Amino acid sequence: MRRKKLFTTLAPITAVALLTSGCLNDGGSAQTGSGSGNTSTTVEIMTGMGGGLLQAVKASLDPYAKEQGITIKWSPSDNFNQLIVTRVQGNNLPDIALFPQPGIMKDLAAKGKLAPLDDILDMPTLKNSMTPGALEVGTQDGKLYGLMMSMNVKSLVFYPKQAFESAGYEAPKSIPELLALTDKIRSEGKTPWCLGIESGPATGWPATDWMEELVLKYGGRAKYDDWVTHKIKFDSPLVRQAAGTFEKIAFTEGNVLGGRKSISSNNFGTAGNPMFRTPPGCYLFKQGNFVAEKGIFPDDVVADIDNRVGVFGFPPATPDGENSIEGGGDLAGLFSKDNAAAKKLLQYMSTKDFGTAGAKMGSWMSPHKDFDVANYPTNTIRDIAKIAYGSTSLAFDGSDAMPGAVGSGSFWKGMTGWISGQQSLDQALKTIDGSWPAS
């Protein structure tokens, strides 16, 4: 997810090193959380959230906690991944942690640090209510340890609504139709795409999103998961097929504003802004739902977003093909399995009614497909939610789920090197494969 991508690679890699070094073996198990074994009504929630997202979650959870006589101690941290591991190592556990990625959560679950949620939550209702794939993200060895309680969507293409529709363009229903639309826009003397992957020390992550998207569309969810766990190599026909499509879009002369040479230096956040010029500098921009929030797209665009911005889901390989989407979300894990107050909060977070107040603020999206989309403040957010809720499956951001040395390291660098022309695709794929940890 975006918050993680803006961090440096140091914290995730250090956290993974601590997890795999055996340093956690002597710490307490799930029942040793700060509220375990007693009837405490104070619940500590540790999170990496900040800004509008954290405020949205607080607005949704704090009133319920107050009604139940529960006091929430919020412990936000910009260095969540490393700090949660340090706290577990020191047996100084929060009651609940909101994990931004599943990797560390699953490692802690495997070491017995988190309590399984299957006997705490209404699993039959959850299975019917949640967006397909959302529960699998937090599942380890057949048990649920991480409840997805917020969702973000990456499989999106934004466009300048009025200009796009005036030109007679339509949302493509397959990748071949997307390529045909790209060719049509270019043939009319216009630039189809805006694209940038610069992000400071995290430069390259938007390119990994492109590759993840295309691997998911061409391979389907099962092969995507095999690729994320390296059962399918980077140097494989599936990944090469994905790379070939990206190359057609990004490297073809006239397809990208500024050309291929500009992609690596063009900031991911502002890359799409030229499409709001008159006439538009481009007509298509692939990015996650966060760009539609204030602070990314220009303020005047966000203020009139339903009139200025259109969005469609990145299409499947074929019109009738599997339509899984890539996304992410925060996963609630329980350390204090004997803390009744903590369990009550988790139970509430698992319902489709949770988040109504937060949704109205525009920074939070529910993973429940039966969540009332009328709660979202704009048609644009409602459209994004409908894309997610109507998908075949939600696949978690692949690089976030890979080992840190790969997903936040060689994958970023390899994509950047290939796009900038500093190395060939063969070199990039083989280098990424070679960087995968032995165990």
Order of alpha helices (4+ residues) and beta strands (2+ residues): alpha-alpha-beta-alpha-beta-alpha-beta-alpha-alpha-alpha-beta-beta-beta-beta-beta-alpha-alpha-alpha-alpha-alpha-beta-alpha-alpha-beta-beta-beta-alpha-alpha-alpha-beta-alpha-alpha-alpha
